[in-house]
Amino acid sequence: MTGGGGETRCGVLGVGVLGAAIAERLAAQGLPVSAYDIDPDRVAALAAHGVAAAGSPRELAASSDVVLLLLPDTPEVLAALEGPDGLEAGLGEGSAVLLASTVTPATPQELAARLAPLGVELLDTPVSGGPVAAREGSLAIMVGGSEAGYERARPLLEAVGRPIHVGPVGHGEIAKLANNLMGTVTVLGIAEGLALAAKAGADLDKVREAIGGGSGSSWILQEWMPRTVLAGSTEANFAVRLMAKDMRLVGEYADQLGVPHAAGELARETFDRVRDEGYGDRDFSVLVALRAAEAGAPLEGLEEPG
């Protein structure tokens, strides 16, 4: 997974909030990085961080040893692969594709079989932690793929986080769906708990700090909320619409396996409703502000959807 100069040439396809942060982090680690996105302004904004622009997915693949895909869902991934200017047309033998999107486990399994005859290995490498963790190099990375493929990709993945090899292709996505089920249900409890404290007139920062050593604590409460809604901002680090999409995938996969998911279904319904109320492009932490407002204890920084 190295170019002629010995360094791994990295391509990032999809530079939204998370993809841009990953591209910045890889470039900051001294790796040659190029990027492509359907929005050229997103790519242009990365030039200041040393990230080169590719004119198409095919051009990105041709200039990369490893391509990271950070696209919303399976349809966007397939669209990026296909056509004369698609990613598949530019992939060379010995290169690798790291599918960092959250998708159904069948997607990486099917794509791995599709790309294998080209001499291209695909691993599913979904991540958790958001753009701040990406820039800090502390993302949780759940990897599905062969042991050999994982070992080849591990140095690159360690540049942006803490990879764990979960199992064969598709198992990274299984871990990510489980992660998002647990995390999204946790958000519901945080929103209602903080609304309770706000209505009672307590200092939310002190309440959060006090809970830090208790059974109600979580990474989302202690790390995510203080830099989003509790800081008066609901600018999307992870948008409500993406959380709703992920919970749809969780529900479909759980139904396929015959696994009960009543709490997950409640979470899906909740974020579907928040999205439909106009908050789809806000950070998921907006639920805290909405619950507090419903309780009659509104937080600062919440604006009505435009």
CORZI-V135922 format. One record per residue. PHI is phi in whole degrees, -180 to 180 (* if undefined). OMEGA is omega in whole degrees, 0 to 359 (none if undefined). Layout:
phi=PHI omega=OMEGA
phi=PHI omega=OMEGA
This chain:
phi=* omega=180
phi=-132 omega=176
phi=-86 omega=183
phi=-63 omega=181
phi=-87 omega=178
phi=92 omega=178
phi=-96 omega=177
phi=-71 omega=177
phi=-86 omega=188
phi=-106 omega=172
phi=-118 omega=179
phi=-117 omega=181
phi=-108 omega=185
phi=104 omega=183
phi=-117 omega=166
phi=-72 omega=184
phi=-58 omega=183
phi=-77 omega=180
phi=-60 omega=178
phi=-63 omega=180
phi=-64 omega=178
phi=-67 omega=178
phi=-61 omega=178
phi=-61 omega=181
phi=-64 omega=180
phi=-63 omega=179
phi=-65 omega=179
phi=-67 omega=177
phi=-84 omega=176
phi=88 omega=180
phi=-89 omega=174
phi=-72 omega=186
phi=-129 omega=171
phi=-127 omega=186
phi=-144 omega=173
phi=-140 omega=176
phi=-153 omega=178
phi=-67 omega=174
phi=-101 omega=184
phi=-63 omega=179
phi=-65 omega=177
phi=-63 omega=179
phi=-68 omega=181
phi=-60 omega=181
phi=-66 omega=182
phi=-88 omega=181
phi=-58 omega=181
phi=-65 omega=179
phi=-99 omega=178
phi=86 omega=180
phi=-97 omega=181
phi=-82 omega=180
phi=-97 omega=172
phi=-106 omega=185
phi=-84 omega=181
phi=-163 omega=174
phi=-58 omega=179
phi=-62 omega=179
phi=-63 omega=178
phi=-61 omega=181
phi=-64 omega=183
phi=-66 omega=182
phi=-103 omega=185
phi=-128 omega=170
phi=-86 omega=179
phi=-134 omega=176
phi=-114 omega=175
phi=-100 omega=179
phi=-101 omega=178
phi=-128 omega=184
phi=-118 omega=190
phi=-62 omega=188
phi=-161 omega=184
phi=-56 omega=181
phi=-57 omega=179
phi=-69 omega=178
phi=-63 omega=180
phi=-64 omega=180
phi=-62 omega=180
phi=-69 omega=182
phi=-78 omega=196
phi=-93 omega=175
phi=94 omega=182
phi=-64 omega=177
phi=-105 omega=182
phi=-80 omega=183
phi=-58 omega=184
phi=-59 omega=182
phi=-68 omega=183
phi=-105 omega=183
phi=-73 omega=179
phi=-105 omega=179
phi=-59 omega=180
phi=93 omega=177
phi=-82 omega=182
phi=-138 omega=175
phi=-119 omega=178
phi=-110 omega=183
phi=-89 omega=183
phi=-93 omega=177
phi=-71 omega=172
phi=-93 omega=183
phi=-140 omega=175
phi=-65 omega=181
phi=-58 omega=180
phi=-66 omega=183
phi=-63 omega=178
phi=-65 omega=179
phi=-63 omega=180
phi=-68 omega=181
phi=-70 omega=178
phi=-62 omega=178
phi=-67 omega=181
phi=-70 omega=186
phi=-90 omega=183
phi=-57 omega=179
phi=-62 omega=178
phi=-85 omega=185
phi=78 omega=181
phi=-112 omega=178
phi=-98 omega=176
phi=-112 omega=172
phi=-121 omega=172
phi=-94 omega=187
phi=-134 omega=180
phi=-61 omega=187
phi=-126 omega=176
phi=-142 omega=179
phi=135 omega=176
phi=82 omega=186
phi=-65 omega=179
phi=-64 omega=178
phi=-63 omega=179
phi=-62 omega=181
phi=-68 omega=179
phi=-85 omega=183
phi=76 omega=184
phi=-123 omega=177
phi=-61 omega=166
phi=-83 omega=184
phi=-125 omega=183
phi=-106 omega=192
phi=-111 omega=171
phi=-116 omega=180
phi=158 omega=179
phi=-69 omega=177
phi=-62 omega=180
phi=-67 omega=178
phi=-63 omega=178
phi=-63 omega=182
phi=-64 omega=177
phi=-68 omega=183
phi=-84 omega=189
phi=-58 omega=180
phi=-60 omega=178
phi=-67 omega=180
phi=-64 omega=180
phi=-69 omega=176
phi=-70 omega=182
phi=-118 omega=181
phi=177 omega=184
phi=-117 omega=181
phi=-77 omega=173
phi=-127 omega=178
phi=-81 omega=186
phi=-85 omega=184
phi=164 omega=182
phi=-68 omega=181
phi=-52 omega=182
phi=101 omega=184
phi=-77 omega=172
phi=-64 omega=178
phi=-68 omega=176
phi=-60 omega=179
phi=-63 omega=182
phi=-69 omega=178
phi=-64 omega=176
phi=-64 omega=178
phi=-59 omega=183
phi=-71 omega=174
phi=-61 omega=180
phi=-63 omega=184
phi=-66 omega=183
phi=-69 omega=176
phi=-64 omega=178
phi=-60 omega=181
phi=-60 omega=179
phi=-61 omega=179
phi=-66 omega=178
phi=-62 omega=182
phi=-61 omega=181
phi=-74 omega=179
phi=-66 omega=179
phi=-71 omega=175
phi=-64 omega=177
phi=-60 omega=181
phi=-66 omega=180
phi=-65 omega=180
phi=-64 omega=180
phi=-79 omega=177
phi=88 omega=181
phi=-81 omega=176
phi=-77 omega=186
phi=-65 omega=178
phi=-64 omega=179
phi=-69 omega=178
phi=-62 omega=179
phi=-60 omega=179
phi=-63 omega=180
phi=-65 omega=181
phi=-71 omega=186
phi=-50 omega=179
phi=-100 omega=184
phi=-106 omega=184
phi=-72 omega=179
phi=-88 omega=183
phi=-76 omega=176
phi=-164 omega=177
phi=-62 omega=181
phi=-63 omega=180
phi=-68 omega=188
phi=-86 omega=184
phi=-111 omega=187
phi=-78 omega=186
phi=-61 omega=181
phi=-66 omega=180
phi=-104 omega=177
phi=-125 omega=190
phi=-64 omega=180
phi=-76 omega=172
phi=-98 omega=178
phi=81 omega=182
phi=-129 omega=171
phi=-120 omega=172
phi=-60 omega=192
phi=-69 omega=161
phi=-95 omega=169
phi=-143 omega=192
phi=-74 omega=177
phi=-54 omega=183
phi=-63 omega=178
phi=-74 omega=177
phi=-64 omega=178
phi=-63 omega=178
phi=-62 omega=181
phi=-63 omega=180
phi=-72 omega=172
phi=-64 omega=178
phi=-62 omega=178
phi=-59 omega=182
phi=-62 omega=180
phi=-65 omega=181
phi=-71 omega=178
phi=-63 omega=177
phi=-63 omega=179
phi=-61 omega=181
phi=-88 omega=183
phi=74 omega=182
phi=-101 omega=177
phi=-62 omega=181
phi=-151 omega=183
phi=-63 omega=180
phi=-66 omega=178
phi=-65 omega=179
phi=-68 omega=175
phi=-63 omega=178
phi=-63 omega=179
phi=-62 omega=179
phi=-61 omega=181
phi=-64 omega=183
phi=-76 omega=170
phi=-61 omega=182
phi=-67 omega=178
phi=-62 omega=176
phi=-61 omega=184
phi=-69 omega=177
phi=-81 omega=175
phi=108 omega=183
phi=-103 omega=186
phi=-60 omega=181
phi=-96 omega=175
phi=-88 omega=174
phi=-65 omega=182
phi=-61 omega=178
phi=-65 omega=177
phi=-57 omega=179
phi=-60 omega=178
phi=-61 omega=181
phi=-66 omega=180
phi=-66 omega=179
phi=-67 omega=178
phi=-64 omega=179
phi=-64 omega=178
phi=-64 omega=180
phi=-82 omega=181
phi=84 omega=179
phi=-133 omega=187
phi=-61 omega=177
phi=-91 omega=177
phi=-74 omega=171
phi=96 omega=180
phi=-88 omega=176
phi=-105 omega=177
phi=-66 omega=179
phi=-62 omega=180
phi=-90 omega=none
